[in-house]
Amino acid sequence: MHHREVTVELVFTDGAGQTLKADTVRVAAGGSAVLILPYRELGSRTGGREQIATMVRVDRPGGERIVTLEIFDEATGWTSFGLLLPAVRGFDPQPDPPSQP
């Protein structure tokens, strides 16, 4: 095992927290990993819309990581949503308190 590799767990879950699809891969420095969840693999669970959560877990802290999420139409290739989440150390997702007048 090369010291610059990390083990990455990629997971899609439904709104109830049940795993829909998962994979664990080794990623070299500068590399990437992909997990694709086609809509057809969801079946007719809800009749149209589905709440899906994603999780990326890395076996070793430190280093820079960038996580992206993309939703696209398989038939056309058009991206309908893209999200880039840079790794920010010490990030607190809580909103700032309202400012005083």
C-alpha atoms as one frame of an Amber mdcrd trajectory, in Angstrom:
protein
   0.000   0.000   0.000   1.405   3.358  -1.014   1.516   5.833   1.890  -0.333
   8.493  -0.112  -3.378   6.298  -0.712  -6.511   6.462   1.398  -9.521   4.179
   1.703 -12.726   5.986   0.804 -16.233   4.742   1.544 -18.944   6.162  -0.725
 -22.579   5.640   0.315 -26.042   6.639  -0.919 -28.895   6.257   1.597 -32.626
   6.845   1.356 -34.634   9.186   3.568 -34.915   6.477   6.243 -31.143   5.945
   6.342 -31.219   2.605   4.512 -28.227   2.012   2.238 -29.174   2.146  -1.427
 -25.684   1.657  -2.825 -22.168   1.678  -1.377 -18.588   1.052  -2.399 -15.206
   1.187  -0.681 -12.205   2.040  -2.853  -8.520   2.906  -2.563  -7.695   6.354
  -3.922  -4.177   7.531  -4.693  -3.070  11.113  -4.062  -4.574  13.288  -6.793
  -6.996  10.515  -7.787 -10.760  10.249  -7.629 -13.517   7.732  -7.023 -17.042
   7.566  -8.410 -20.261   5.940  -7.235 -23.198   6.109  -9.631 -26.791   5.456
  -8.552 -29.034   5.333 -11.626 -32.664   6.250 -10.999 -33.783   2.928 -12.458
 -32.012   1.145  -9.554 -34.419   2.833  -7.135 -37.370   0.996  -8.683 -40.837
   2.420  -8.134 -40.321   3.071  -4.436 -42.103   6.427  -4.339 -43.602   6.904
  -7.776 -41.345   9.779  -8.808 -39.387  11.672  -6.177 -36.807  10.220  -3.842
 -34.888  11.707  -0.925 -31.267  10.598  -1.097 -28.368  11.408   1.203 -24.709
  10.903   0.414 -21.782  10.107   2.662 -18.063  10.095   1.971 -15.874   8.630
   4.715 -12.070   8.633   4.548  -9.940   6.301   6.692  -7.307   8.887   7.553
  -7.713  12.523   8.622  -5.662  15.325   7.151  -4.879  16.331   3.619  -7.073
  18.180   1.187 -10.221  16.566  -0.147 -12.848  17.883  -2.492 -16.237  16.162
  -2.682 -18.615  16.747  -5.581 -22.169  15.627  -6.217 -23.790  15.743  -9.634
 -27.317  14.900 -10.728 -27.679  14.328 -14.438 -30.052  12.927 -17.018 -28.642
   9.652 -18.373 -30.552   9.995 -21.643 -29.207  13.454 -22.525 -26.101  13.798
 -20.365 -27.339  17.177 -19.140 -26.432  18.071 -15.568 -29.415  19.377 -13.619
 -27.529  19.950 -10.355 -23.895  20.124  -9.349 -22.381  20.711  -5.917 -18.726
  21.184  -5.010 -17.849  20.800  -1.341 -14.248  21.785  -0.667 -12.710  20.330
   2.465 -12.743  23.123   5.016 -11.080  22.478   8.329 -12.990  23.729  11.344
 -16.128  24.422   9.299 -19.213  24.955  11.472 -22.439  24.590   9.450 -24.443
  26.527  12.072 -25.581  29.955  10.871 -24.034  33.055  12.424 -26.202  34.652
  15.109 -28.180  37.721  13.991 -26.189  40.936  14.202 -27.097  43.520  16.811
 -28.509  46.878  15.547
